[in-house]
């Protein structure tokens, strides 16, 4: 359960820190890859005696300490590495801790063949306008009319059915 909490996209940092104390020391070192929106979070939990390295790193990659804990008398450290995804190609990074080496693949932001804005491809994405509404009435009507009028005035905007 601790690993599930630590690798969840939805767990808060505090919940992930609390889960550290429930890890099984026999499972260390531990490497967890969690795909987020534009980065992958790679959490590495290891003993102080087995320092961890990760690479190759890019300029915008960064790490944050998740916390430290004593498990079975040994002090362990948990670090979150936030690794940027490429727009259209996968990226490999290697995590080494002690004798263990593991290569992780970060999937690209767009699937193979996906359109990148301004890339000249024929694929076009339709805009989405999301408005949370509860009993909008006249205000909602005026808002929608304003959005449609602006789209009608915007060059290269998709046609809107009125």
C-alpha positions in Angstrom: 0.0 0.0 0.0 2.9 2.4 0.8 4.3 2.0 -2.7 0.8 2.7 -4.2 0.5 5.9 -2.2 4.0 7.0 -3.1 3.6 6.4 -6.9 0.1 7.9 -7.1 -0.5 11.0 -9.2 -3.1 12.0 -6.7 -1.3 11.6 -3.4 -0.1 14.8 -1.7 3.5 15.3 -0.7 2.5 14.9 2.9 0.7 11.6 2.2 3.8 10.4 0.3 6.1 11.4 3.1 3.9 9.5 5.6 4.0 6.4 3.4 7.8 6.3 3.7 7.6 4.8 7.2 5.6 1.8 5.9 8.0 0.7 3.3 9.6 -2.7 3.5 13.3 -2.3 4.0 13.8 -5.5 2.0 12.5 -3.7 -1.1 15.2 -1.0 -1.0 16.6 0.5 -3.1 13.2 1.5 -4.6 12.7 3.3 -7.9 9.1 4.5 -8.7 8.3 6.3 -12.0 5.1 8.3 -12.0 4.0 10.0 -15.3 2.6 13.5 -14.7 1.5 16.1 -17.2 4.8 17.5 -18.6 7.3 15.6 -16.4 7.8 12.2 -15.0 8.4 12.0 -11.3 11.0 9.4 -10.5 11.2 8.7 -6.7 14.3 6.9 -5.5 14.4 5.6 -2.0 17.8 4.2 -0.9 20.0 3.8 2.1 22.6 6.4 2.9 25.4 3.8 2.3 24.1 3.4 -1.3 24.0 6.8 -3.0 21.9 7.1 -6.1 22.6 8.8 -9.4 20.3 9.5 -12.3 21.1 10.7 -15.8 21.6 12.0 -18.2 19.9 15.1 -16.9 18.6 18.0 -18.9 18.8 21.7 -17.8 15.2 22.0 -16.7 15.2 18.7 -14.7 15.3 19.1 -10.9 15.1 17.1 -7.7 13.4 17.7 -4.3 13.9 15.8 -1.1 10.8 13.9 -0.1 12.2 12.9 3.2 14.3 10.6 5.3 13.4 7.7 7.6 15.0 5.1 9.7 14.1 1.6 8.6 15.4 -1.4 10.5 18.1 0.8 12.0 19.4 2.1 8.7 18.8 5.7 7.6 17.1 6.0 4.2 16.5 8.9 1.9 13.8 9.5 -0.6 14.3 11.9 -3.5 11.9 13.0 -6.2 13.4 13.7 -9.5 11.3 15.7 -11.9 12.4 14.9 -15.5 11.0 16.8 -18.4 9.3 15.0 -21.3 10.3 15.7 -24.8 7.5 17.0 -27.1 7.7 14.2 -29.6 10.4 11.6 -28.8 10.9 9.3 -25.9 13.7 9.9 -23.5 15.8 7.3 -21.6 17.4 7.9 -18.2 19.3 5.5 -16.0 19.0 5.2 -12.2 21.9 3.7 -10.4 22.0 2.9 -6.7 24.6 0.5 -5.3 24.9 -2.5 -7.6 21.5 -1.9 -9.2 21.1 -0.1 -12.5 17.7 0.5 -14.1 16.8 2.3 -17.3 13.5 4.2 -17.5 11.8 5.5 -20.6 9.9 8.7 -20.5 7.1 8.8 -23.1 6.8 12.0 -25.2 4.1 14.6 -24.6 2.5 13.8 -27.9 1.9 10.3 -29.3 3.9 9.3 -32.4 2.5 11.2 -35.4 0.7 13.7 -33.2 0.5 17.3 -34.3 2.6 20.0 -32.6 1.1 23.5 -32.9 2.9 25.3 -35.7 4.6 22.2 -37.0 2.9 22.5 -40.4 1.1 19.2 -40.1 -2.4 18.8 -41.5 -3.7 17.6 -38.1 -5.7 20.4 -36.4 -7.0 20.3 -32.9 -10.4 21.9 -32.2 -10.4 24.3 -29.3 -12.4 23.4 -26.2 -14.0 25.9 -24.0 -15.0 24.5 -20.6 -17.2 26.5 -18.3 -18.4 25.2 -15.0 -22.0 26.3 -14.7 -24.6 26.0 -12.1 -27.9 27.8 -12.9 -26.1 30.2 -15.4 -29.2 31.5 -17.1 -28.8 34.9 -18.8 -25.1 35.2 -17.7 -24.3 31.9 -19.5 -26.1 33.0 -22.6 -24.1 36.3 -22.7 -20.9 34.4 -22.0 -21.4 31.9 -24.9 -22.5 34.7 -27.3 -19.3 36.6 -26.4 -17.1 33.6 -27.0 -18.8 32.8 -30.3 -18.5 36.5 -31.5 -14.8 36.5 -30.6 -14.2 33.2 -32.5 -16.0 34.7 -35.5 -13.6 37.7 -35.4 -10.4 35.6 -34.9 -8.5 34.7 -38.1 -7.9 31.0 -38.6 -10.4 30.1 -35.9 -12.5 27.1 -36.6 -16.1 27.6 -37.8 -18.6 27.6 -35.1 -22.2 26.4 -35.5 -24.5 29.0 -34.0 
